[in-house]
Amino acid sequence: MGHKIFPELLQAGCICAGHMMGDMDAAKDAEKEARNRAARRRMFLDRDWRVSYRGNVWLPMGDYVVGVRELDHGYRGFIKRKFEDKPVFGKKVYRTMDEAKLALFDAVQKFGERDGLEVKGRRS
């Protein structure tokens, strides 16, 4: 958690965080959201990933398609709106496909909220 009088992030349990925040309900909500996000991240790899005719693995997510392309030297994630031709590729190349998928999950969580893109879903 962060606090205005401490320049660094603090690690605190839910009760201590609630006392420092002055809002126990907000602390409980934040802990619940953090646990839910961690569970969604763990299950993201087990989702029903599809394989395109070009060999990319991809996953439909609302109005978007996210996926991973294999390169000669690793894997790179991409995201695109459905029915558009050009995906936007990440800049970083990952050693494994799972690393690229998890980075894609983090990117979707970080940037997708503004467009209503959520990582929730079914297990395969």
Backbone bond lengths (Angstrom), bond angles and torsions (degrees), N, CA, C in turn:
res aa  C-N    CA-C-N  psi(-1)  N-CA   C-N-CA  omega(-1)  CA-C   N-CA-C  phi
1 M - - - 1.443 - - 1.510 109.57 -
2 G 1.277 117.01 156.89 1.451 122.23 175.83 1.519 110.58 -107.77
3 H 1.318 116.00 154.65 1.462 121.01 177.44 1.517 107.95 -144.81
4 K 1.313 115.62 144.19 1.471 119.56 -173.21 1.521 114.08 -64.19
5 I 1.337 119.19 -24.79 1.464 119.12 -178.91 1.526 113.30 -95.02
6 F 1.349 117.48 -2.54 1.459 121.46 177.40 1.524 108.81 -116.39
7 P 1.341 117.77 126.01 1.466 119.75 -176.91 1.532 113.84 -73.00
8 E 1.332 118.18 -19.84 1.450 121.21 -177.49 1.526 110.23 -109.78
9 L 1.334 115.28 163.35 1.456 119.47 175.99 1.520 110.03 -70.52
10 L 1.317 115.63 143.00 1.453 121.54 179.08 1.521 109.76 -106.69
11 Q 1.312 116.33 144.18 1.460 120.56 172.24 1.514 106.54 -102.75
12 A 1.318 114.89 120.73 1.458 119.81 -178.46 1.515 108.56 -146.60
13 G 1.313 115.86 150.92 1.449 120.73 173.90 1.518 110.27 -71.70
14 C 1.304 114.74 173.72 1.457 120.77 -174.85 1.533 111.87 -61.11
15 I 1.318 118.07 -44.29 1.465 121.57 -176.70 1.528 110.31 -66.47
16 C 1.337 116.69 -48.45 1.476 120.05 179.11 1.525 111.06 -61.92
17 A 1.337 116.16 -41.94 1.465 119.82 178.77 1.523 109.98 -62.04
18 G 1.322 116.77 -40.46 1.466 120.34 178.15 1.513 112.48 -61.45
19 H 1.334 116.47 -40.28 1.472 119.72 178.05 1.529 110.76 -67.69
20 M 1.345 116.95 -42.14 1.467 119.53 -179.79 1.524 111.38 -67.04
21 M 1.340 116.55 -35.60 1.459 120.41 179.97 1.527 111.55 -78.40
22 G 1.312 115.25 -23.04 1.453 118.94 -174.86 1.524 111.77 76.34
23 D 1.322 116.62 16.45 1.468 121.33 -177.94 1.519 108.70 -149.58
24 M 1.329 116.10 95.33 1.454 121.21 -176.54 1.534 111.68 -64.37
25 D 1.339 117.48 -38.51 1.464 120.33 -179.56 1.529 111.78 -64.26
26 A 1.333 116.48 -40.64 1.472 119.80 178.56 1.523 110.60 -64.79
27 A 1.335 117.18 -38.24 1.460 120.46 178.83 1.526 110.33 -65.57
28 K 1.330 117.26 -41.59 1.471 120.34 178.38 1.519 111.01 -65.28
29 D 1.339 116.95 -40.29 1.468 120.58 177.37 1.526 111.41 -63.53
30 A 1.329 116.85 -41.47 1.468 120.97 179.35 1.527 110.68 -64.70
31 E 1.326 117.42 -40.90 1.459 120.11 178.24 1.527 110.76 -65.45
32 K 1.321 116.83 -41.96 1.463 120.78 179.15 1.526 110.71 -61.98
33 E 1.332 116.88 -43.86 1.463 120.85 178.91 1.529 111.04 -63.55
34 A 1.332 117.46 -40.56 1.469 121.04 179.38 1.532 110.61 -64.54
35 R 1.318 117.09 -41.59 1.472 120.18 178.33 1.528 110.97 -66.45
36 N 1.336 116.97 -42.31 1.465 120.76 178.98 1.523 111.41 -63.25
37 R 1.333 116.84 -42.12 1.467 120.51 178.90 1.521 110.63 -62.52
38 A 1.332 116.75 -42.50 1.467 120.38 179.25 1.529 110.70 -62.67
39 A 1.324 116.95 -39.77 1.470 120.18 178.71 1.525 110.68 -67.21
40 R 1.344 117.52 -41.93 1.471 120.64 177.78 1.521 110.68 -62.71
41 R 1.323 116.76 -38.58 1.472 120.68 179.84 1.526 110.43 -65.34
42 R 1.343 117.07 -42.62 1.464 120.40 178.24 1.528 111.03 -61.81
43 M 1.330 117.60 -40.12 1.463 121.45 -176.45 1.528 113.50 -81.42
44 F 1.324 117.50 -13.47 1.458 121.66 -176.93 1.527 112.05 -58.84
45 L 1.318 116.42 -38.34 1.467 120.34 -179.34 1.527 111.63 -67.69
46 D 1.325 117.25 -26.59 1.464 121.92 -176.64 1.524 113.64 -89.48
47 R 1.315 117.31 1.17 1.459 119.52 -179.81 1.520 110.71 -66.86
48 D 1.301 116.67 169.82 1.466 122.99 -175.11 1.533 109.82 -82.52
49 W 1.330 116.73 75.94 1.457 122.63 179.34 1.526 108.75 -70.49
50 R 1.312 116.44 137.26 1.460 121.75 179.12 1.518 109.34 -104.08
51 V 1.314 116.17 163.34 1.467 121.36 179.06 1.520 108.16 -118.30
52 S 1.341 115.92 125.53 1.461 120.67 179.97 1.524 110.92 -78.67
53 Y 1.315 115.89 170.01 1.471 119.30 178.29 1.527 111.47 -65.94
54 R 1.333 117.52 -18.22 1.469 121.27 175.92 1.527 112.50 -88.85
55 G 1.335 116.43 -3.08 1.453 120.30 178.13 1.515 115.38 92.76
56 N 1.338 118.09 3.65 1.465 121.09 177.07 1.525 109.48 -80.27
57 V 1.328 116.76 142.93 1.461 119.47 171.54 1.522 107.38 -89.39
58 W 1.323 116.59 141.08 1.462 119.81 -176.16 1.517 109.82 -149.58
59 L 1.337 113.66 164.37 1.446 121.04 -175.74 1.521 108.61 -146.09
60 P 1.333 118.56 125.63 1.465 119.09 175.20 1.524 110.06 -75.80
61 M 1.329 115.99 136.63 1.465 121.57 179.27 1.522 108.38 -140.60
62 G 1.322 116.72 93.88 1.451 120.23 -179.35 1.515 110.87 64.43
63 D 1.313 117.03 -125.55 1.464 122.28 179.54 1.523 112.29 -87.24
64 Y 1.320 117.50 10.29 1.452 122.48 -175.69 1.521 111.12 -123.60
65 V 1.312 114.08 163.97 1.458 122.80 169.34 1.520 105.25 -127.21
66 V 1.335 116.26 130.47 1.458 120.84 175.27 1.514 107.47 -117.45
67 G 1.312 116.51 152.37 1.446 118.03 -178.98 1.508 113.43 -168.27
68 V 1.324 113.59 -179.40 1.459 121.58 -178.61 1.523 108.38 -132.56
69 R 1.316 115.13 132.99 1.466 121.78 177.07 1.523 108.81 -109.39
70 E 1.323 114.80 135.00 1.462 119.73 176.47 1.523 109.25 -84.27
71 L 1.324 115.64 132.35 1.460 122.77 176.43 1.520 108.69 -112.20
72 D 1.313 117.02 174.15 1.466 120.21 177.73 1.526 111.87 -62.86
73 H 1.336 116.96 -29.95 1.457 121.53 -173.14 1.531 112.64 -118.44
74 G 1.331 118.50 19.22 1.452 119.96 177.92 1.524 111.92 150.45
75 Y 1.347 115.08 -151.54 1.465 121.78 -175.44 1.525 109.73 -134.43
76 R 1.331 115.26 145.03 1.465 121.13 -179.70 1.527 108.73 -133.70
77 G 1.332 116.59 136.02 1.455 121.78 179.23 1.514 112.03 -84.98
78 F 1.342 115.71 157.29 1.468 121.15 175.50 1.522 109.66 -145.38
79 I 1.317 114.66 160.23 1.455 122.46 176.20 1.517 107.81 -141.34
80 K 1.320 116.29 143.11 1.464 119.31 176.34 1.516 108.70 -153.30
81 R 1.309 115.20 154.84 1.458 120.02 172.78 1.518 107.91 -74.08
82 K 1.327 116.10 145.68 1.463 119.15 176.21 1.515 108.90 -60.24
83 F 1.292 116.48 146.54 1.461 124.66 176.06 1.522 113.19 69.12
84 E 1.332 118.32 14.71 1.454 121.70 170.71 1.526 107.60 -109.67
85 D 1.310 115.80 151.15 1.460 120.09 -173.97 1.525 114.12 -80.57
86 K 1.322 117.51 -38.66 1.458 120.13 -168.76 1.528 112.11 -103.87
87 P 1.333 116.77 119.46 1.468 119.08 173.37 1.525 110.65 -80.16
88 V 1.321 116.10 160.30 1.459 122.30 173.45 1.519 106.63 -103.59
89 F 1.331 116.15 120.61 1.459 121.33 -177.29 1.515 110.46 -95.15
90 G 1.329 115.34 145.29 1.454 120.79 172.73 1.520 109.92 -68.38
91 K 1.315 116.56 162.77 1.465 120.45 -178.47 1.519 112.44 -87.66
92 K 1.310 117.02 -29.80 1.465 120.70 -174.48 1.530 111.07 -86.05
93 V 1.314 115.23 142.38 1.464 122.13 175.91 1.531 107.23 -106.09
94 Y 1.334 115.73 132.49 1.464 121.99 -176.61 1.524 110.78 -106.78
95 R 1.333 115.76 152.49 1.459 120.69 -178.08 1.518 112.45 -69.63
96 T 1.339 117.08 -37.42 1.463 120.09 -177.84 1.525 110.71 -122.76
97 M 1.320 115.63 160.60 1.452 120.61 177.94 1.524 110.69 -65.61
98 D 1.330 117.51 -38.92 1.458 120.19 179.72 1.531 111.64 -63.49
99 E 1.322 117.76 -39.56 1.470 120.53 176.18 1.524 110.27 -60.80
100 A 1.321 117.13 -42.50 1.468 121.18 179.49 1.525 110.73 -65.79
101 K 1.330 117.76 -40.18 1.467 120.97 178.53 1.527 111.17 -64.06
102 L 1.336 116.98 -42.64 1.461 119.63 179.84 1.528 111.69 -67.70
103 A 1.317 117.18 -36.41 1.467 120.25 175.05 1.523 110.06 -64.95
104 L 1.322 116.20 -37.46 1.458 121.09 176.82 1.527 110.43 -64.52
105 F 1.326 117.20 -41.65 1.464 121.13 175.52 1.528 110.25 -56.68
106 D 1.333 116.25 -48.46 1.467 120.49 -178.98 1.520 111.47 -61.53
107 A 1.323 117.10 -40.59 1.469 121.01 179.42 1.525 110.68 -65.82
108 V 1.323 116.29 -42.05 1.467 119.96 179.29 1.520 109.56 -62.97
109 Q 1.326 117.15 -41.77 1.457 120.55 178.61 1.525 111.30 -63.47
110 K 1.316 116.05 -42.14 1.467 120.59 -175.59 1.524 112.41 -72.27
111 F 1.320 116.58 -48.32 1.452 120.42 -172.90 1.520 113.90 -101.49
112 G 1.327 117.11 -20.81 1.451 120.28 -174.70 1.513 115.22 -74.34
113 E 1.319 118.02 -21.86 1.453 120.27 -177.45 1.521 112.04 -60.12
114 R 1.304 117.45 -34.60 1.463 119.65 -178.12 1.529 112.47 -68.26
115 D 1.350 116.80 -25.18 1.460 120.91 179.50 1.527 112.31 -104.20
116 G 1.326 117.09 6.71 1.451 120.26 -179.42 1.511 114.51 77.60
117 L 1.321 117.67 18.79 1.455 122.16 179.41 1.531 107.87 -87.79
118 E 1.310 116.62 122.48 1.461 120.08 -177.64 1.516 109.94 -123.86
119 V 1.311 115.15 150.34 1.458 120.57 175.29 1.528 106.44 -102.45
120 K 1.296 114.37 86.37 1.455 121.19 174.36 1.501 104.13 -136.08
121 G 1.276 116.95 146.28 1.441 113.42 178.18 1.485 114.95 174.24
122 R 1.286 111.18 -167.94 1.454 121.49 -172.51 1.503 109.84 -95.78
123 R 1.298 113.89 151.52 1.460 118.99 169.53 1.503 107.30 -82.73
124 S 1.305 116.91 155.67 1.461 119.83 179.79 1.511 111.37 -72.76
